[in-house]
Amino acid sequence: ALRGISFDVQPGDIFGLIGPNGAGKTTTIRILSTLQEPSSGDVRIAGHCVENETEKVRSIIGYMPDQIGVYDGNTVEEYLEFFAGAYKIPRDKRQGIVQDVMSLTDLHDLKGRMVSDLSRGMKQRLCLAKTLIHDPQVLILDEPASALDPRARIEMRVLLKELSRMGKTILISSHILTELSDLCTAVAILEKGRVVESG
């Protein structure tokens, strides 16, 4: 799927990984997220090897897949509290962190709403909130605006810019160049498993 690709993402960047469907974006993201082992090469996040220091890498990244996985039978607050527990956040700190993340992602007014009742855009926002629950340094987002309506895309873009201002490093994939043109500080363009342009 990938043929010797190489690129660097600098701290604080919003880095776009752009290419048509089948270019290798999701494979790259799965490797960066420690979900798939590379057959060769060296992949490091904040100096840590994704193969040999998997737990350390997972503690500093937040991964949002292209297919959002949400539990429809929970409220927004319950869903985020579940992930706070999964990240081993101490019980006495969970509620405060969940409240902060809901405020940041503009979900606070929906905290009692069932996940099944949320729009696609709100579910996408909830998935991003879950990605932020352990305060990761690096966000890895696979097609976060896919299937969103124009207003929800704008809201997602505003939120990502705010996260960048907060010091997060963001890697975001898309097959739509215009979607990332006013958002990214750097890009790599993938074609058939190779980086054809980067900078």
Biotite code that builds the C-alpha atoms (Angstrom):
import biotite.structure as struc

atoms = struc.array([
    struc.Atom([0.000, 0.000, 0.000], chain_id="A", res_id=1, res_name="ALA", atom_name="CA", element="C"),
    struc.Atom([2.918, 2.347, 0.734], chain_id="A", res_id=2, res_name="LEU", atom_name="CA", element="C"),
    struc.Atom([6.204, 2.568, -1.157], chain_id="A", res_id=3, res_name="ARG", atom_name="CA", element="C"),
    struc.Atom([8.916, 4.180, 0.900], chain_id="A", res_id=4, res_name="GLY", atom_name="CA", element="C"),
    struc.Atom([7.049, 7.313, 1.881], chain_id="A", res_id=5, res_name="ILE", atom_name="CA", element="C"),
    struc.Atom([8.790, 9.915, 4.036], chain_id="A", res_id=6, res_name="SER", atom_name="CA", element="C"),
    struc.Atom([7.582, 13.173, 5.593], chain_id="A", res_id=7, res_name="PHE", atom_name="CA", element="C"),
    struc.Atom([8.049, 15.239, 8.749], chain_id="A", res_id=8, res_name="ASP", atom_name="CA", element="C"),
    struc.Atom([5.371, 17.000, 10.755], chain_id="A", res_id=9, res_name="VAL", atom_name="CA", element="C"),
    struc.Atom([6.648, 19.839, 12.929], chain_id="A", res_id=10, res_name="GLN", atom_name="CA", element="C"),
    struc.Atom([5.230, 20.580, 16.395], chain_id="A", res_id=11, res_name="PRO", atom_name="CA", element="C"),
    struc.Atom([2.210, 22.871, 16.109], chain_id="A", res_id=12, res_name="GLY", atom_name="CA", element="C"),
    struc.Atom([1.602, 22.085, 12.432], chain_id="A", res_id=13, res_name="ASP", atom_name="CA", element="C"),
    struc.Atom([-1.774, 21.335, 10.934], chain_id="A", res_id=14, res_name="ILE", atom_name="CA", element="C"),
    struc.Atom([-0.432, 18.840, 8.427], chain_id="A", res_id=15, res_name="PHE", atom_name="CA", element="C"),
    struc.Atom([-2.615, 17.656, 5.556], chain_id="A", res_id=16, res_name="GLY", atom_name="CA", element="C"),
    struc.Atom([-2.232, 14.192, 4.085], chain_id="A", res_id=17, res_name="LEU", atom_name="CA", element="C"),
    struc.Atom([-3.935, 14.551, 0.726], chain_id="A", res_id=18, res_name="ILE", atom_name="CA", element="C"),
    struc.Atom([-4.607, 12.113, -2.083], chain_id="A", res_id=19, res_name="GLY", atom_name="CA", element="C"),
    struc.Atom([-7.309, 10.260, -3.970], chain_id="A", res_id=20, res_name="PRO", atom_name="CA", element="C"),
    struc.Atom([-9.074, 7.249, -2.523], chain_id="A", res_id=21, res_name="ASN", atom_name="CA", element="C"),
    struc.Atom([-6.645, 4.331, -2.486], chain_id="A", res_id=22, res_name="GLY", atom_name="CA", element="C"),
    struc.Atom([-3.531, 6.526, -2.318], chain_id="A", res_id=23, res_name="ALA", atom_name="CA", element="C"),
    struc.Atom([-2.434, 5.099, 1.055], chain_id="A", res_id=24, res_name="GLY", atom_name="CA", element="C"),
    struc.Atom([-3.709, 7.761, 3.461], chain_id="A", res_id=25, res_name="LYS", atom_name="CA", element="C"),
    struc.Atom([-5.603, 5.443, 5.783], chain_id="A", res_id=26, res_name="THR", atom_name="CA", element="C"),
    struc.Atom([-2.768, 2.893, 5.826], chain_id="A", res_id=27, res_name="THR", atom_name="CA", element="C"),
    struc.Atom([-0.358, 5.689, 6.784], chain_id="A", res_id=28, res_name="THR", atom_name="CA", element="C"),
    struc.Atom([-2.698, 6.850, 9.528], chain_id="A", res_id=29, res_name="ILE", atom_name="CA", element="C"),
    struc.Atom([-3.190, 3.315, 10.851], chain_id="A", res_id=30, res_name="ARG", atom_name="CA", element="C"),
    struc.Atom([0.592, 2.892, 11.099], chain_id="A", res_id=31, res_name="ILE", atom_name="CA", element="C"),
    struc.Atom([1.010, 6.259, 12.835], chain_id="A", res_id=32, res_name="LEU", atom_name="CA", element="C"),
    struc.Atom([-1.779, 5.289, 15.248], chain_id="A", res_id=33, res_name="SER", atom_name="CA", element="C"),
    struc.Atom([-0.075, 1.952, 16.153], chain_id="A", res_id=34, res_name="THR", atom_name="CA", element="C"),
    struc.Atom([-2.953, -0.062, 14.685], chain_id="A", res_id=35, res_name="LEU", atom_name="CA", element="C"),
    struc.Atom([-0.905, -1.570, 11.858], chain_id="A", res_id=36, res_name="GLN", atom_name="CA", element="C"),
    struc.Atom([2.790, -2.499, 11.814], chain_id="A", res_id=37, res_name="GLU", atom_name="CA", element="C"),
    struc.Atom([4.918, -1.239, 8.937], chain_id="A", res_id=38, res_name="PRO", atom_name="CA", element="C"),
    struc.Atom([6.769, -3.964, 7.024], chain_id="A", res_id=39, res_name="SER", atom_name="CA", element="C"),
    struc.Atom([9.872, -1.758, 6.983], chain_id="A", res_id=40, res_name="SER", atom_name="CA", element="C"),
    struc.Atom([11.066, 1.721, 7.833], chain_id="A", res_id=41, res_name="GLY", atom_name="CA", element="C"),
    struc.Atom([11.137, 3.885, 10.921], chain_id="A", res_id=42, res_name="ASP", atom_name="CA", element="C"),
    struc.Atom([8.091, 5.749, 12.204], chain_id="A", res_id=43, res_name="VAL", atom_name="CA", element="C"),
    struc.Atom([8.427, 8.086, 15.169], chain_id="A", res_id=44, res_name="ARG", atom_name="CA", element="C"),
    struc.Atom([6.017, 10.376, 16.980], chain_id="A", res_id=45, res_name="ILE", atom_name="CA", element="C"),
    struc.Atom([7.580, 12.893, 19.373], chain_id="A", res_id=46, res_name="ALA", atom_name="CA", element="C"),
    struc.Atom([10.749, 10.805, 19.162], chain_id="A", res_id=47, res_name="GLY", atom_name="CA", element="C"),
    struc.Atom([9.021, 7.534, 20.117], chain_id="A", res_id=48, res_name="HIS", atom_name="CA", element="C"),
    struc.Atom([9.018, 4.493, 17.802], chain_id="A", res_id=49, res_name="CYS", atom_name="CA", element="C"),
    struc.Atom([5.477, 3.369, 16.968], chain_id="A", res_id=50, res_name="VAL", atom_name="CA", element="C"),
    struc.Atom([6.534, -0.306, 16.939], chain_id="A", res_id=51, res_name="GLU", atom_name="CA", element="C"),
    struc.Atom([8.700, -0.525, 20.059], chain_id="A", res_id=52, res_name="ASN", atom_name="CA", element="C"),
    struc.Atom([7.103, 2.156, 22.233], chain_id="A", res_id=53, res_name="GLU", atom_name="CA", element="C"),
    struc.Atom([3.464, 1.541, 21.392], chain_id="A", res_id=54, res_name="THR", atom_name="CA", element="C"),
    struc.Atom([2.017, 2.441, 24.804], chain_id="A", res_id=55, res_name="GLU", atom_name="CA", element="C"),
    struc.Atom([4.025, 5.664, 25.015], chain_id="A", res_id=56, res_name="LYS", atom_name="CA", element="C"),
    struc.Atom([2.886, 6.675, 21.514], chain_id="A", res_id=57, res_name="VAL", atom_name="CA", element="C"),
    struc.Atom([-0.737, 5.876, 22.368], chain_id="A", res_id=58, res_name="ARG", atom_name="CA", element="C"),
    struc.Atom([-0.528, 8.097, 25.449], chain_id="A", res_id=59, res_name="SER", atom_name="CA", element="C"),
    struc.Atom([0.450, 11.156, 23.374], chain_id="A", res_id=60, res_name="ILE", atom_name="CA", element="C"),
    struc.Atom([-1.788, 10.702, 20.330], chain_id="A", res_id=61, res_name="ILE", atom_name="CA", element="C"),
    struc.Atom([-5.506, 11.069, 19.800], chain_id="A", res_id=62, res_name="GLY", atom_name="CA", element="C"),
    struc.Atom([-6.814, 9.028, 16.849], chain_id="A", res_id=63, res_name="TYR", atom_name="CA", element="C"),
    struc.Atom([-10.121, 9.690, 15.120], chain_id="A", res_id=64, res_name="MET", atom_name="CA", element="C"),
    struc.Atom([-10.957, 7.094, 12.444], chain_id="A", res_id=65, res_name="PRO", atom_name="CA", element="C"),
    struc.Atom([-12.865, 7.806, 9.252], chain_id="A", res_id=66, res_name="ASP", atom_name="CA", element="C"),
    struc.Atom([-15.747, 5.612, 10.428], chain_id="A", res_id=67, res_name="GLN", atom_name="CA", element="C"),
    struc.Atom([-17.064, 7.071, 13.662], chain_id="A", res_id=68, res_name="ILE", atom_name="CA", element="C"),
    struc.Atom([-17.789, 4.488, 16.331], chain_id="A", res_id=69, res_name="GLY", atom_name="CA", element="C"),
    struc.Atom([-20.311, 5.710, 18.871], chain_id="A", res_id=70, res_name="VAL", atom_name="CA", element="C"),
    struc.Atom([-22.473, 3.897, 21.400], chain_id="A", res_id=71, res_name="TYR", atom_name="CA", element="C"),
    struc.Atom([-26.045, 4.892, 20.627], chain_id="A", res_id=72, res_name="ASP", atom_name="CA", element="C"),
    struc.Atom([-27.421, 3.715, 23.990], chain_id="A", res_id=73, res_name="GLY", atom_name="CA", element="C"),
    struc.Atom([-25.485, 6.293, 26.022], chain_id="A", res_id=74, res_name="ASN", atom_name="CA", element="C"),
    struc.Atom([-25.909, 9.968, 26.641], chain_id="A", res_id=75, res_name="THR", atom_name="CA", element="C"),
    struc.Atom([-23.162, 12.297, 25.396], chain_id="A", res_id=76, res_name="VAL", atom_name="CA", element="C"),
    struc.Atom([-21.825, 12.652, 28.950], chain_id="A", res_id=77, res_name="GLU", atom_name="CA", element="C"),
    struc.Atom([-21.890, 8.891, 29.629], chain_id="A", res_id=78, res_name="GLU", atom_name="CA", element="C"),
    struc.Atom([-20.041, 8.230, 26.370], chain_id="A", res_id=79, res_name="TYR", atom_name="CA", element="C"),
    struc.Atom([-17.229, 10.628, 27.292], chain_id="A", res_id=80, res_name="LEU", atom_name="CA", element="C"),
    struc.Atom([-17.057, 9.324, 30.867], chain_id="A", res_id=81, res_name="GLU", atom_name="CA", element="C"),
    struc.Atom([-16.650, 5.799, 29.488], chain_id="A", res_id=82, res_name="PHE", atom_name="CA", element="C"),
    struc.Atom([-13.602, 6.872, 27.469], chain_id="A", res_id=83, res_name="PHE", atom_name="CA", element="C"),
    struc.Atom([-12.191, 8.839, 30.395], chain_id="A", res_id=84, res_name="ALA", atom_name="CA", element="C"),
    struc.Atom([-12.270, 5.560, 32.313], chain_id="A", res_id=85, res_name="GLY", atom_name="CA", element="C"),
    struc.Atom([-10.727, 3.672, 29.401], chain_id="A", res_id=86, res_name="ALA", atom_name="CA", element="C"),
    struc.Atom([-7.822, 6.149, 29.447], chain_id="A", res_id=87, res_name="TYR", atom_name="CA", element="C"),
    struc.Atom([-7.427, 5.469, 33.194], chain_id="A", res_id=88, res_name="LYS", atom_name="CA", element="C"),
    struc.Atom([-8.196, 9.037, 34.203], chain_id="A", res_id=89, res_name="ILE", atom_name="CA", element="C"),
    struc.Atom([-8.742, 8.957, 37.991], chain_id="A", res_id=90, res_name="PRO", atom_name="CA", element="C"),
    struc.Atom([-12.418, 8.951, 38.997], chain_id="A", res_id=91, res_name="ARG", atom_name="CA", element="C"),
    struc.Atom([-12.161, 12.190, 40.962], chain_id="A", res_id=92, res_name="ASP", atom_name="CA", element="C"),
    struc.Atom([-10.899, 14.032, 37.851], chain_id="A", res_id=93, res_name="LYS", atom_name="CA", element="C"),
    struc.Atom([-13.152, 12.479, 35.193], chain_id="A", res_id=94, res_name="ARG", atom_name="CA", element="C"),
    struc.Atom([-16.180, 14.708, 35.583], chain_id="A", res_id=95, res_name="GLN", atom_name="CA", element="C"),
    struc.Atom([-14.139, 17.925, 35.377], chain_id="A", res_id=96, res_name="GLY", atom_name="CA", element="C"),
    struc.Atom([-12.268, 16.727, 32.296], chain_id="A", res_id=97, res_name="ILE", atom_name="CA", element="C"),
    struc.Atom([-15.483, 15.594, 30.592], chain_id="A", res_id=98, res_name="VAL", atom_name="CA", element="C"),
    struc.Atom([-17.093, 18.978, 31.321], chain_id="A", res_id=99, res_name="GLN", atom_name="CA", element="C"),
    struc.Atom([-14.047, 20.798, 29.884], chain_id="A", res_id=100, res_name="ASP", atom_name="CA", element="C"),
    struc.Atom([-14.032, 18.696, 26.712], chain_id="A", res_id=101, res_name="VAL", atom_name="CA", element="C"),
    struc.Atom([-17.783, 19.173, 26.214], chain_id="A", res_id=102, res_name="MET", atom_name="CA", element="C"),
    struc.Atom([-17.332, 22.946, 26.559], chain_id="A", res_id=103, res_name="SER", atom_name="CA", element="C"),
    struc.Atom([-14.418, 22.988, 24.118], chain_id="A", res_id=104, res_name="LEU", atom_name="CA", element="C"),
    struc.Atom([-16.338, 21.017, 21.486], chain_id="A", res_id=105, res_name="THR", atom_name="CA", element="C"),
    struc.Atom([-19.619, 22.886, 22.106], chain_id="A", res_id=106, res_name="ASP", atom_name="CA", element="C"),
    struc.Atom([-21.434, 19.770, 23.303], chain_id="A", res_id=107, res_name="LEU", atom_name="CA", element="C"),
    struc.Atom([-22.264, 20.959, 26.819], chain_id="A", res_id=108, res_name="HIS", atom_name="CA", element="C"),
    struc.Atom([-25.905, 21.727, 26.032], chain_id="A", res_id=109, res_name="ASP", atom_name="CA", element="C"),
    struc.Atom([-26.270, 18.200, 24.626], chain_id="A", res_id=110, res_name="LEU", atom_name="CA", element="C"),
    struc.Atom([-24.746, 16.321, 27.570], chain_id="A", res_id=111, res_name="LYS", atom_name="CA", element="C"),
    struc.Atom([-28.028, 14.585, 28.472], chain_id="A", res_id=112, res_name="GLY", atom_name="CA", element="C"),
    struc.Atom([-28.990, 13.814, 24.862], chain_id="A", res_id=113, res_name="ARG", atom_name="CA", element="C"),
    struc.Atom([-28.840, 10.209, 23.665], chain_id="A", res_id=114, res_name="MET", atom_name="CA", element="C"),
    struc.Atom([-26.074, 9.607, 21.132], chain_id="A", res_id=115, res_name="VAL", atom_name="CA", element="C"),
    struc.Atom([-28.639, 7.934, 18.838], chain_id="A", res_id=116, res_name="SER", atom_name="CA", element="C"),
    struc.Atom([-30.499, 11.269, 18.595], chain_id="A", res_id=117, res_name="ASP", atom_name="CA", element="C"),
    struc.Atom([-27.480, 13.283, 17.401], chain_id="A", res_id=118, res_name="LEU", atom_name="CA", element="C"),
    struc.Atom([-26.989, 14.456, 13.827], chain_id="A", res_id=119, res_name="SER", atom_name="CA", element="C"),
    struc.Atom([-24.038, 13.163, 11.809], chain_id="A", res_id=120, res_name="ARG", atom_name="CA", element="C"),
    struc.Atom([-22.163, 16.417, 12.473], chain_id="A", res_id=121, res_name="GLY", atom_name="CA", element="C"),
    struc.Atom([-22.753, 16.213, 16.216], chain_id="A", res_id=122, res_name="MET", atom_name="CA", element="C"),
    struc.Atom([-21.646, 12.563, 16.282], chain_id="A", res_id=123, res_name="LYS", atom_name="CA", element="C"),
    struc.Atom([-18.481, 13.604, 14.458], chain_id="A", res_id=124, res_name="GLN", atom_name="CA", element="C"),
    struc.Atom([-17.935, 16.343, 17.050], chain_id="A", res_id=125, res_name="ARG", atom_name="CA", element="C"),
    struc.Atom([-18.525, 13.800, 19.841], chain_id="A", res_id=126, res_name="LEU", atom_name="CA", element="C"),
    struc.Atom([-15.942, 11.479, 18.301], chain_id="A", res_id=127, res_name="CYS", atom_name="CA", element="C"),
    struc.Atom([-13.462, 14.374, 18.280], chain_id="A", res_id=128, res_name="LEU", atom_name="CA", element="C"),
    struc.Atom([-14.320, 15.114, 21.923], chain_id="A", res_id=129, res_name="ALA", atom_name="CA", element="C"),
    struc.Atom([-13.554, 11.485, 22.773], chain_id="A", res_id=130, res_name="LYS", atom_name="CA", element="C"),
    struc.Atom([-10.228, 11.844, 20.941], chain_id="A", res_id=131, res_name="THR", atom_name="CA", element="C"),
    struc.Atom([-9.342, 14.819, 23.189], chain_id="A", res_id=132, res_name="LEU", atom_name="CA", element="C"),
    struc.Atom([-10.329, 13.270, 26.513], chain_id="A", res_id=133, res_name="ILE", atom_name="CA", element="C"),
    struc.Atom([-6.746, 12.360, 27.575], chain_id="A", res_id=134, res_name="HIS", atom_name="CA", element="C"),
    struc.Atom([-5.291, 15.693, 26.341], chain_id="A", res_id=135, res_name="ASP", atom_name="CA", element="C"),
    struc.Atom([-3.053, 14.267, 23.578], chain_id="A", res_id=136, res_name="PRO", atom_name="CA", element="C"),
    struc.Atom([-0.178, 16.281, 22.084], chain_id="A", res_id=137, res_name="GLN", atom_name="CA", element="C"),
    struc.Atom([-0.813, 14.956, 18.577], chain_id="A", res_id=138, res_name="VAL", atom_name="CA", element="C"),
    struc.Atom([-4.182, 14.509, 16.855], chain_id="A", res_id=139, res_name="LEU", atom_name="CA", element="C"),
    struc.Atom([-4.426, 12.050, 13.952], chain_id="A", res_id=140, res_name="ILE", atom_name="CA", element="C"),
    struc.Atom([-7.715, 12.568, 12.120], chain_id="A", res_id=141, res_name="LEU", atom_name="CA", element="C"),
    struc.Atom([-8.772, 10.388, 9.187], chain_id="A", res_id=142, res_name="ASP", atom_name="CA", element="C"),
    struc.Atom([-11.245, 12.275, 6.963], chain_id="A", res_id=143, res_name="GLU", atom_name="CA", element="C"),
    struc.Atom([-12.900, 14.100, 9.908], chain_id="A", res_id=144, res_name="PRO", atom_name="CA", element="C"),
    struc.Atom([-15.218, 16.123, 7.658], chain_id="A", res_id=145, res_name="ALA", atom_name="CA", element="C"),
    struc.Atom([-16.446, 13.226, 5.528], chain_id="A", res_id=146, res_name="SER", atom_name="CA", element="C"),
    struc.Atom([-20.218, 13.199, 4.960], chain_id="A", res_id=147, res_name="ALA", atom_name="CA", element="C"),
    struc.Atom([-20.700, 16.485, 6.826], chain_id="A", res_id=148, res_name="LEU", atom_name="CA", element="C"),
    struc.Atom([-22.915, 19.233, 5.481], chain_id="A", res_id=149, res_name="ASP", atom_name="CA", element="C"),
    struc.Atom([-21.276, 22.598, 4.623], chain_id="A", res_id=150, res_name="PRO", atom_name="CA", element="C"),
    struc.Atom([-22.113, 24.223, 7.962], chain_id="A", res_id=151, res_name="ARG", atom_name="CA", element="C"),
    struc.Atom([-20.756, 21.277, 9.966], chain_id="A", res_id=152, res_name="ALA", atom_name="CA", element="C"),
    struc.Atom([-17.552, 21.339, 7.843], chain_id="A", res_id=153, res_name="ARG", atom_name="CA", element="C"),
    struc.Atom([-17.031, 25.015, 8.702], chain_id="A", res_id=154, res_name="ILE", atom_name="CA", element="C"),
    struc.Atom([-17.645, 24.320, 12.397], chain_id="A", res_id=155, res_name="GLU", atom_name="CA", element="C"),
    struc.Atom([-15.131, 21.439, 12.310], chain_id="A", res_id=156, res_name="MET", atom_name="CA", element="C"),
    struc.Atom([-12.544, 23.683, 10.622], chain_id="A", res_id=157, res_name="ARG", atom_name="CA", element="C"),
    struc.Atom([-13.011, 26.388, 13.283], chain_id="A", res_id=158, res_name="VAL", atom_name="CA", element="C"),
    struc.Atom([-12.613, 23.807, 16.040], chain_id="A", res_id=159, res_name="LEU", atom_name="CA", element="C"),
    struc.Atom([-9.405, 22.403, 14.499], chain_id="A", res_id=160, res_name="LEU", atom_name="CA", element="C"),
    struc.Atom([-7.935, 25.910, 14.237], chain_id="A", res_id=161, res_name="LYS", atom_name="CA", element="C"),
    struc.Atom([-8.739, 26.472, 17.914], chain_id="A", res_id=162, res_name="GLU", atom_name="CA", element="C"),
    struc.Atom([-7.024, 23.190, 18.846], chain_id="A", res_id=163, res_name="LEU", atom_name="CA", element="C"),
    struc.Atom([-3.976, 24.291, 16.867], chain_id="A", res_id=164, res_name="SER", atom_name="CA", element="C"),
    struc.Atom([-3.929, 27.595, 18.775], chain_id="A", res_id=165, res_name="ARG", atom_name="CA", element="C"),
    struc.Atom([-3.944, 25.522, 21.969], chain_id="A", res_id=166, res_name="MET", atom_name="CA", element="C"),
    struc.Atom([-0.664, 23.918, 20.859], chain_id="A", res_id=167, res_name="GLY", atom_name="CA", element="C"),
    struc.Atom([-1.904, 20.638, 19.401], chain_id="A", res_id=168, res_name="LYS", atom_name="CA", element="C"),
    struc.Atom([-0.073, 19.135, 16.432], chain_id="A", res_id=169, res_name="THR", atom_name="CA", element="C"),
    struc.Atom([-2.693, 17.894, 13.959], chain_id="A", res_id=170, res_name="ILE", atom_name="CA", element="C"),
    struc.Atom([-2.359, 15.452, 11.073], chain_id="A", res_id=171, res_name="LEU", atom_name="CA", element="C"),
    struc.Atom([-5.510, 15.361, 8.985], chain_id="A", res_id=172, res_name="ILE", atom_name="CA", element="C"),
    struc.Atom([-6.252, 13.313, 5.879], chain_id="A", res_id=173, res_name="SER", atom_name="CA", element="C"),
    struc.Atom([-8.597, 14.183, 3.053], chain_id="A", res_id=174, res_name="SER", atom_name="CA", element="C"),
    struc.Atom([-9.091, 13.486, -0.626], chain_id="A", res_id=175, res_name="HIS", atom_name="CA", element="C"),
    struc.Atom([-10.449, 17.014, -1.136], chain_id="A", res_id=176, res_name="ILE", atom_name="CA", element="C"),
    struc.Atom([-7.649, 19.574, -1.491], chain_id="A", res_id=177, res_name="LEU", atom_name="CA", element="C"),
    struc.Atom([-9.930, 22.604, -1.147], chain_id="A", res_id=178, res_name="THR", atom_name="CA", element="C"),
    struc.Atom([-11.146, 21.269, 2.203], chain_id="A", res_id=179, res_name="GLU", atom_name="CA", element="C"),
    struc.Atom([-7.639, 21.692, 3.637], chain_id="A", res_id=180, res_name="LEU", atom_name="CA", element="C"),
    struc.Atom([-6.292, 24.639, 1.641], chain_id="A", res_id=181, res_name="SER", atom_name="CA", element="C"),
    struc.Atom([-7.083, 27.335, 4.223], chain_id="A", res_id=182, res_name="ASP", atom_name="CA", element="C"),
    struc.Atom([-6.473, 25.075, 7.225], chain_id="A", res_id=183, res_name="LEU", atom_name="CA", element="C"),
    struc.Atom([-3.093, 23.378, 6.800], chain_id="A", res_id=184, res_name="CYS", atom_name="CA", element="C"),
    struc.Atom([0.353, 24.813, 7.435], chain_id="A", res_id=185, res_name="THR", atom_name="CA", element="C"),
    struc.Atom([2.006, 21.967, 5.473], chain_id="A", res_id=186, res_name="ALA", atom_name="CA", element="C"),
    struc.Atom([0.916, 19.035, 3.303], chain_id="A", res_id=187, res_name="VAL", atom_name="CA", element="C"),
    struc.Atom([2.083, 15.778, 1.784], chain_id="A", res_id=188, res_name="ALA", atom_name="CA", element="C"),
    struc.Atom([0.345, 14.614, -1.381], chain_id="A", res_id=189, res_name="ILE", atom_name="CA", element="C"),
    struc.Atom([0.094, 10.839, -1.794], chain_id="A", res_id=190, res_name="LEU", atom_name="CA", element="C"),
    struc.Atom([-0.418, 9.043, -5.089], chain_id="A", res_id=191, res_name="GLU", atom_name="CA", element="C"),
    struc.Atom([-0.362, 5.227, -5.393], chain_id="A", res_id=192, res_name="LYS", atom_name="CA", element="C"),
    struc.Atom([1.480, 4.807, -2.102], chain_id="A", res_id=193, res_name="GLY", atom_name="CA", element="C"),
    struc.Atom([4.162, 7.437, -2.758], chain_id="A", res_id=194, res_name="ARG", atom_name="CA", element="C"),
    struc.Atom([4.651, 11.012, -1.591], chain_id="A", res_id=195, res_name="VAL", atom_name="CA", element="C"),
    struc.Atom([4.689, 13.079, -4.791], chain_id="A", res_id=196, res_name="VAL", atom_name="CA", element="C"),
    struc.Atom([4.917, 16.498, -3.096], chain_id="A", res_id=197, res_name="GLU", atom_name="CA", element="C"),
    struc.Atom([5.582, 17.637, 0.454], chain_id="A", res_id=198, res_name="SER", atom_name="CA", element="C"),
    struc.Atom([6.013, 21.032, 2.064], chain_id="A", res_id=199, res_name="GLY", atom_name="CA", element="C"),
])
